[in-house]
Amino acid sequence: MKKNDRIVTTNPNGGWDVKGGGTRSSAHAPTQKEAVARGRQIVGNLGGGDLSIQDRDGKIRAKDTIAPGNDPRRSKG
């Protein structure tokens, strides 16, 4: 997994997580739809990358390549 890539996966305590390469989640949402939307936003703000979406069984059901977003905190240069 590249630095900007994220995966949407179920949380064992309920809901859905957006995870990167680390142990902590980047975000948590009650529904998969909300987690996917937040994951797209995170990846776009990081400069673009891939978002993988798992089903409840942990199998990748979809992948999405996200273009760089318009994050005002990032310098353009």
C-alpha positions in Angstrom: 0.0 0.0 0.0 1.4 3.4 -1.0 1.5 6.3 1.5 -1.7 8.0 0.2 -3.7 4.8 -0.4 -6.6 4.0 1.9 -9.0 1.0 2.4 -12.5 1.0 3.7 -13.1 -1.9 6.0 -15.6 -3.0 8.7 -14.9 -2.1 12.3 -15.3 -5.0 14.7 -17.2 -2.7 17.1 -19.6 -1.6 14.3 -19.5 0.8 11.4 -16.8 1.2 8.9 -13.2 2.5 9.0 -10.9 4.2 6.6 -7.4 2.8 7.1 -4.0 3.6 5.8 -0.7 1.7 6.4 -0.7 2.4 10.2 -2.6 0.8 13.0 -5.0 3.6 13.6 -8.0 4.5 11.4 -7.9 7.7 9.4 -11.7 8.0 9.9 -14.8 6.1 11.2 -18.3 6.2 9.8 -21.6 4.4 10.7 -22.2 3.4 7.0 -20.0 2.1 4.3 -21.3 4.9 2.0 -20.2 7.6 4.4 -16.8 5.9 4.9 -16.2 5.7 1.1 -17.0 9.4 0.8 -14.6 10.3 3.6 -12.0 8.0 2.2 -12.2 9.7 -1.2 -11.8 13.1 0.5 -8.8 12.0 2.5 -7.0 10.5 -0.5 -7.7 13.5 -2.6 -6.4 15.9 0.1 -3.2 13.8 0.4 -2.5 14.3 -3.3 -4.4 11.4 -4.9 -4.0 7.6 -4.7 -6.1 4.5 -4.6 -9.1 3.7 -2.4 -10.0 0.0 -1.9 -13.4 -0.9 -0.6 -14.0 -4.2 1.2 -17.2 -6.1 1.6 -18.3 -7.4 5.0 -16.3 -10.6 4.4 -13.1 -8.6 3.9 -12.9 -9.2 0.1 -12.1 -6.2 -2.1 -15.3 -5.4 -4.0 -14.1 -2.2 -5.7 -11.1 0.0 -6.2 -11.1 3.7 -7.1 -8.3 5.9 -8.2 -8.6 9.4 -6.8 -7.1 12.5 -8.3 -5.4 15.1 -6.2 -8.0 17.3 -4.3 -8.2 20.9 -3.6 -6.8 21.1 -0.1 -6.2 24.8 0.9 -3.6 23.6 3.4 -1.3 22.2 0.7 0.9 24.7 -1.1 0.7 24.8 -4.9 4.0 25.2 -6.5 
